[in-house]
Amino acid sequence: MRIYKHYNQWEDWINGMWRHVEKDEYESYLQKAIEFTGDHVKYGESMAIVIKEWENTMLHNLTNSSMNKRAFLGHCACCLAINCPEYIVRDAWRLLTEKQRHDADMIAQKHIDNWINEYKTNSTGLRKDLGKQMLLEWNT
């Protein structure tokens, strides 16, 4: 089930993930993003933190079946850890090796799968009761 949150509740929006930086700051952010995303251990640690701390952002985006969840989680992790905007993370991603991208994707998928399992297990609402009787029993 898709959950919608207004953008002014998204922690990614609040923390500047969608902002643009000045041209003279771009190279510095790009180098930080290459180094950070190229280290799947540090990247994964930040993913674990952001997935817990940015509850509204995760609900809105990880329940979207058409979202590239791995990329999105990585963008969020970079924003949280190194204050890097999303568009620079995309530029950095293209400069990583195939192995670096693969390792980052695998750690992202692990965190996404854990989040989805946790969400399914602990969410409230109709989905939790699927498979059970939905109508009241009447004593006759």
SULFEN-V609829 format. One record per residue. SS is DSSP state (hx for helix, st for strand, lp for the rest). PSI is psi in whole degrees, -180 to 180 (* if undefined). D_LAST is the distance of its C-alpha to the last C-alpha in Angstrom with 2 decimals. Layout:
<<SS:PSI:D_LAST> <SS:PSI:D_LAST>>
This chain:
<<lp:131:35.84> <lp:134:38.98> <lp:133:39.58> <lp:136:42.11> <lp:143:44.34> <lp:144:47.10> <hx:-28:50.52> <hx:-4:51.70> <hx:-11:49.19> <lp:126:50.51> <hx:-30:52.64> <hx:-42:54.75> <hx:-48:55.69> <hx:-37:56.35> <lp:8:58.57> <lp:23:60.65> <lp:-26:59.60> <lp:9:60.24> <lp:166:63.53> <lp:142:66.96> <lp:163:69.84> <lp:151:73.51> <hx:-38:75.56> <hx:-14:77.63> <hx:-17:74.50> <hx:-51:73.06> <hx:-40:75.12> <hx:-46:74.32> <hx:-40:70.57> <hx:-46:70.88> <hx:-42:72.71> <hx:-41:70.17> <hx:-39:67.32> <hx:-48:69.09> <hx:-45:69.66> <hx:-50:66.16> <hx:-23:64.21> <lp:-12:66.59> <lp:93:65.57> <hx:-22:62.05> <hx:-53:61.70> <hx:-42:62.41> <hx:-47:60.50> <hx:-39:57.45> <hx:-42:57.66> <hx:-36:57.64> <hx:-43:54.67> <hx:-39:52.69> <hx:-49:53.65> <hx:-33:53.02> <hx:-27:49.60> <hx:-38:48.53> <hx:-29:50.57> <lp:66:49.95> <hx:-47:46.16> <hx:-43:45.94> <hx:-45:48.43> <hx:-43:46.63> <hx:-47:43.19> <hx:-41:44.68> <hx:-36:46.82> <hx:-10:45.26> <lp:3:41.99> <lp:111:44.13> <lp:-19:44.04> <lp:2:47.36> <lp:141:49.24> <lp:90:51.99> <hx:-37:50.46> <hx:-50:53.35> <hx:-45:55.96> <hx:-46:53.97> <hx:-39:53.40> <hx:-41:57.10> <hx:-43:58.13> <hx:-43:56.02> <hx:-41:57.51> <hx:-39:61.01> <hx:-45:60.38> <hx:-47:59.09> <hx:-42:61.77> <hx:10:64.88> <lp:36:63.99> <lp:131:64.62> <lp:156:63.35> <hx:-44:61.30> <hx:-30:64.03> <hx:-35:66.50> <hx:-40:64.07> <hx:-41:63.81> <hx:-41:67.60> <hx:-40:67.82> <hx:-40:65.28> <hx:-20:67.62> <lp:-2:70.40> <lp:160:68.58> <lp:164:69.19> <hx:-41:66.68> <hx:-43:65.95> <hx:-43:65.41> <hx:-42:62.92> <hx:-48:61.12> <hx:-41:60.90> <hx:-41:59.64> <hx:-41:57.01> <hx:-42:55.74> <hx:-36:55.42> <hx:-45:53.73> <hx:-38:51.19> <hx:-47:50.46> <hx:-37:49.73> <hx:-46:47.63> <hx:-42:45.52> <hx:-42:45.04> <hx:-46:44.07> <hx:-45:41.54> <hx:-43:39.96> <hx:-44:39.87> <hx:-46:38.41> <hx:-37:35.62> <hx:-38:34.83> <hx:-1:34.99> <lp:155:34.00> <lp:166:30.93> <lp:-169:28.79> <hx:-39:26.70> <hx:-37:28.93> <hx:-30:28.12> <hx:2:24.43> <lp:139:25.10> <lp:-10:23.50> <lp:164:20.45> <lp:130:17.10> <lp:-18:17.97> <lp:156:14.71> <lp:147:12.30> <lp:138:9.21> <lp:129:6.04> <lp:122:3.78> <lp:*:0.00>>
